[in-house]
Amino acid sequence: DHCGVFRYPASPVCAECDSDQSSWTETVGLGTVLSWVVFHKSYFASFNDDVPYNVALIKVDEGPVLCTNIVGIDNDMISAGLRVKVVFDDVNQEFSIPRFAPL
């Protein structure tokens, strides 16, 4: 709140001004694909059913970069600069994972 820089990930103090003042801010949920990789092998048993799956870096319009997945598109159609919107994968009643889908 002190310098106006969007702080992500959440941390005790701002990396720009060292202020401990902060508040939660709702974002618009839009972003751009910076980079991605498609995994064709499961390195963890919990991902066995998802192969092949992508892991992407999404720069949200407010500035932060999230490491997530892109859903609703074939992996070979993903490209740098693709505009995306957040969708939430409700894992259970208490936990949701933000993922992104093409606009």
N, C-alpha and C positions, 0 to 999 in steps of 0.2 A: 504493500500500500504506500510506502514511503516514496519510492522512486518511480512506481508505475510499471516496472518490468514484470512480465508474467513469469511467475516462479513455478517451474516444473523440472524435475519432480519436487514434491513438497519437501521442504527442509526447514530447519530451525531459524536460519537467517538467509537473507537475500545475498546471492553471489555478486550482485552489482554494488549494493550499498551497505551491506552488513546489518540492515534493519531487521528486527524481529517482528515487525508489524506485517500482518498478512490477513487476507480474507479469501474465502472461496468465491470463485467467479464462474458463472455458467458460460460455456462456450457455445458456438453455433454448430459444432460437430462436423465441420467441413475441412478438407485438407487435400494435399497433393502427394502422390507417390514419389519419394526420392530415390529409393532403391529397394530391391527385393531379391530373394533367393528361393528356389524351389528345392525342397528336400525330397529325394527319391528313396531314401532309406530312413527307417525309424531308429533313432538313437535312444529312445525311451519307450518302454512298452505301452505307455498311455497314448502314444501317437500311432500305434500300429494300424488302426483303422482309418487314419487320415492320409496315409501316404498315397500319392505325392501331395505335399502341402507347402504353402508359401509362408515366408516370414518377411515382413515388409517394414520399411521405415517410412512413416507418414508424417509430413510436416503439416500440423494443423494451422489453420488460418491465423490463430492468435500467436504463433511462433514456435511453440515446443515441438519436438520430434518424438513420436511414439513408435515403439517396436511392437508390432501386432500382426494380424493376418488380414488378407483381402478375401472376401467371400462374394459369392454371386457372380463369379467370372471364371472362365477357364484360365489356368495358370499361364498358358502361352499367349493370352491376350493382355496380360499386365504390361504396362509400359511406364517409364519415367514420365512424370507430368500428368498422369491420369488423375482426374479429379474424383474424389471419393467422399462419402458421408459415413458417419459413425452408425453402427448398428450394435445392439447389445445381445450377447449370447448368454442367456440366463442359465448358468450351470446348475444352480439350485435356488431355493427361495432366498438365500442370503448372499449369493455371489454371482456377479455378472462380469463378463469379459468384453471390453470394447474391441470390436473388430470394425473393418471398413468395407463398404461396398461401392461400386461405381455409381456415379450420379446418373 
